[in-house]
Structures are given as structure tokens and as C-alpha cells.
Amino acid sequence: MMNRFPSLLAAVACFMPLSACANMEGDWPSLKTPAEQRAGTCDNLEVAKADPASIAALAQATGTQGAATPAPGQPQAGTAAAPNVAAVSTRLAEEARSFTAAQETWTRQRTATESAVNAARNAAPASPAWATAELELTRFNQAAARFDQIRETVSRLTGDLALLAANGANVQAPLQEAGQLLKRIDDAIAAHQAAVAPLQASMPR
């Protein structure tokens, strides 16, 4: 039991703001707290590692489960439909496919960028070869920016799953899928940083 405590704390830290905003009227609220909107999302990879049963039990013990949050698949009056496990799983599969496509684009762009930078190593700044290399570096960073966009979406979906788990839904399988996808995305982001830094440093200044 104790070995699950750190990941459970991470799950609670992310979940509590979600349950608090479930009482708001209008469309289903953002899963980010104001602090998270300023500083970035909480680490949903830790939520994905947490035991869903423990999340639900803790939510019940703290009074965050019940009428304030609609049951899976049953929206409150005056609100948009809450996510359900099947819908979130479908979205996760879509994001996984988007990430695979983004990786392929990034790999092709890496080849083009490395070729252009190598051709510009001895070129003067502002020369045609230098300008081409700078353009390819920009495209390379744009390709990697897609990873961040997908990660943000997967993080929101992980938050949806945490909320569903607190309402008693069985989300173990999609939580594991979300955690694995977040890990792949983080690895891709790290790979981009490792690849682009030396290319930028080698450009004539």
C-alpha cells in the first residue's frame, strides 16, 4: 500500500481542482486550474500511474464524489455531456495515431534540416545556404511543436479519466494507454532537444 502513496498523492493533486470546478454552470469546464494555465499542466503521467480504485476511494472519502459530479455518461441539467470511458479511449487512440504521424514528419524534417545545416557550415551569415538552413531549422522546430500540442490533449484526456475513476468507472486500461503515450511523447520531445541543439550551435554567426 505504501509504495503507491507518491503516485496517489500526484493523482489527488491533479484531481481535487477538477472536482471543485464540476459545480460550475455552462459548458464542461477546463481541466486546468488558473495556476496550471499559467505554469503548465500537472504531471498527468503520474495520474496514469496511480491506482484508479484508490483515486475513487479517496474521492469518496473526501466528499468529492456524488451529486456535484455527473455520473459517467449522464450530464447534469444545463451542462454539456460529461466524457465517458469509451469516448476518452477513442480520443486516446486518435491522439496515438496523430503522434505516430507527427513522428514521421519530424524524422523526415530532421533529415532535411541536417542536410541544410551541413551545407551551410562554411557559408557566410545571410548567404543563400545560411538562409536555407535557418528555414529548415524553423521547420524542424515546428514539427516538434506538434508533440507539445498532442501532449496537452492527452493530458486533458488523462484528467477526464481521473474524474471518471472518482465516479467509480473502470479506467485502468485507458489510464495505462495514456501513461504509455505520454512517455512516448516525452521521449520524442527530449530527442528533438538533443538533435536540434547541436544543429543550431553549428550555424555560422
C-alpha positions in Angstrom: 0.0 0.0 0.0 2.8 2.4 0.9 4.5 2.0 -2.4 1.5 3.6 -4.2 1.4 6.6 -1.9 3.6 9.0 -4.1 1.6 8.4 -7.3 -1.6 8.6 -5.3 -0.7 12.0 -4.0 0.1 13.1 -7.5 -3.3 11.9 -8.6 -5.0 13.7 -5.8 -3.1 17.0 -6.5 -4.4 16.9 -10.1 -7.9 15.6 -9.3 -9.0 17.9 -6.5 -9.2 21.1 -8.7 -11.2 19.1 -11.2 -13.8 18.1 -8.7 -14.0 21.6 -7.5 -14.9 23.0 -10.9 -17.5 20.4 -11.6 -20.2 22.6 -9.9 -19.7 25.4 -12.4 -22.6 26.1 -14.8 -22.3 26.2 -18.6 -20.0 24.1 -20.7 -17.8 21.4 -19.1 -15.0 23.5 -17.6 -11.3 23.4 -18.4 -9.4 20.7 -16.6 -6.7 23.2 -15.8 -6.7 25.3 -12.6 -5.7 29.0 -13.1 -2.2 28.2 -11.6 -1.8 25.3 -14.1 -2.9 27.6 -17.0 -0.1 30.0 -16.0 2.6 27.4 -15.3 1.6 24.4 -17.4 -0.4 21.3 -16.6 0.2 19.0 -13.7 2.1 15.8 -14.4 -0.7 13.6 -15.7 1.8 10.8 -16.3 1.7 10.3 -12.5 -2.1 10.3 -12.6 -1.9 7.5 -15.2 0.4 5.5 -12.9 -2.0 5.8 -9.9 -4.4 3.1 -8.9 -7.9 4.1 -10.3 -9.6 2.3 -7.4 -7.5 4.4 -4.9 -8.4 7.6 -6.7 -12.1 6.7 -6.5 -11.9 5.7 -2.9 -10.1 8.8 -1.9 -12.6 11.0 -3.8 -15.5 9.3 -1.9 -13.7 9.7 1.4 -13.1 13.5 0.8 -16.7 14.1 -0.4 -15.7 14.9 -4.0 -17.8 12.0 -5.4 -21.5 12.4 -5.7 -24.1 14.8 -6.9 -21.6 17.6 -7.6 -20.1 15.5 -10.5 -22.3 13.8 -13.1 -22.1 10.0 -13.3 -20.3 8.6 -16.4 -22.3 9.2 -19.5 -25.1 11.2 -17.7 -24.7 15.0 -17.8 -26.2 17.4 -15.3 -29.0 19.7 -16.4 -27.7 22.8 -18.1 -24.2 21.3 -18.7 -22.5 19.6 -21.7 -22.3 15.9 -21.7 -19.5 14.6 -19.4 -16.9 12.4 -21.0 -17.3 8.6 -20.8 -14.7 5.9 -20.8 -15.4 4.8 -24.4 -15.2 8.3 -25.8 -12.0 9.1 -24.0 -10.5 5.8 -25.2 -11.4 6.7 -28.7 -9.8 10.1 -28.4 -6.7 8.5 -27.0 -6.5 6.2 -30.0 -6.8 9.2 -32.3 -4.0 11.1 -30.5 -1.8 8.0 -30.7 -2.3 7.9 -34.4 -1.6 11.7 -34.6 1.6 11.2 -32.6 2.8 8.5 -35.0 2.2 10.8 -38.0 4.0 13.6 -36.2 7.0 11.4 -35.5 7.2 10.5 -39.2 7.0 14.2 -40.2 9.7 15.0 -37.6 12.0 12.3 -38.9 11.7 13.5 -42.5 12.3 17.1 -41.4 15.3 16.1 -39.3 17.0 14.7 -42.4 16.3 17.8 -44.4 17.5 20.1 -41.6 20.7 18.2 -41.0 21.5 18.3 -44.8 20.8 22.0 -45.0 22.9 22.8 -41.9 25.8 20.7 -43.1 25.7 22.6 -46.4 25.8 26.0 -44.5 28.7 25.2 -42.1 31.2 27.3 -44.1 28.7 29.7 -45.5 28.6 33.4 -44.6 25.7 34.6 -42.5 22.7 35.8 -44.6 24.0 33.8 -47.6 21.5 31.7 -49.5 22.9 28.4 -47.9 22.7 30.0 -44.5 19.1 31.3 -45.1 18.0 27.8 -46.3 19.5 26.2 -43.2 17.7 28.7 -40.9 14.5 28.0 -42.7 14.9 24.2 -42.3 15.7 24.7 -38.6 12.5 26.6 -38.2 10.5 23.9 -39.9 12.3 21.3 -37.6 11.1 23.1 -34.5 7.6 23.5 -35.9 7.5 19.7 -36.5 8.5 19.2 -32.8 5.9 21.7 -31.6 3.2 19.1 -32.7 4.5 16.9 -29.9 3.6 19.5 -27.3 0.2 20.0 -28.8 -0.6 16.3 -28.7 0.8 16.1 -25.1 -1.6 18.8 -24.0 -4.6 17.0 -25.4 -3.5 13.6 -23.9 -3.0 15.4 -20.5 -6.6 16.7 -20.6 -7.9 13.2 -21.5 -5.9 11.8 -18.6 -7.7 14.3 -16.4 -11.0 13.1 -17.8 -10.1 9.6 -16.8 -9.2 10.6 -13.3 -12.6 12.2 -12.9 -14.3 9.1 -14.3 -12.4 6.9 -11.9 -13.6 9.1 -9.0 -17.1 8.3 -10.1 -16.4 4.6 -10.0 -15.7 3.9 -13.7 -13.1 1.3 -14.6 -10.4 3.3 -16.3 -7.4 1.1 -15.7 -6.8 0.2 -19.3 -7.1 3.7 -20.8 -5.1 5.1 -18.0 -2.2 2.8 -18.8 -2.5 3.7 -22.5 -2.4 7.4 -21.6 0.6 6.9 -19.5 2.5 5.0 -22.2 1.6 7.6 -24.8 2.7 10.4 -22.5 6.0 8.6 -22.0 6.5 8.2 -25.8 5.7 11.9 -26.4 8.2 13.0 -23.6 10.9 10.8 -25.2 10.2 12.4 -28.6 10.4 15.9 -27.1 13.7 15.0 -25.4 15.0 13.5 -28.7 14.2 16.8 -30.5 16.1 18.9 -28.0 19.1 16.6 -28.3 19.0 16.8 -32.1 18.3 20.5 -32.6 20.8 22.0 -30.1 24.0 20.9 -31.9 22.5 21.9 -35.3 21.7 25.4 -34.0 25.1 25.7 -32.4 26.9 24.8 -35.6 25.3 27.6 -37.7 27.6 30.4 -38.7 27.1 33.6 -36.7 
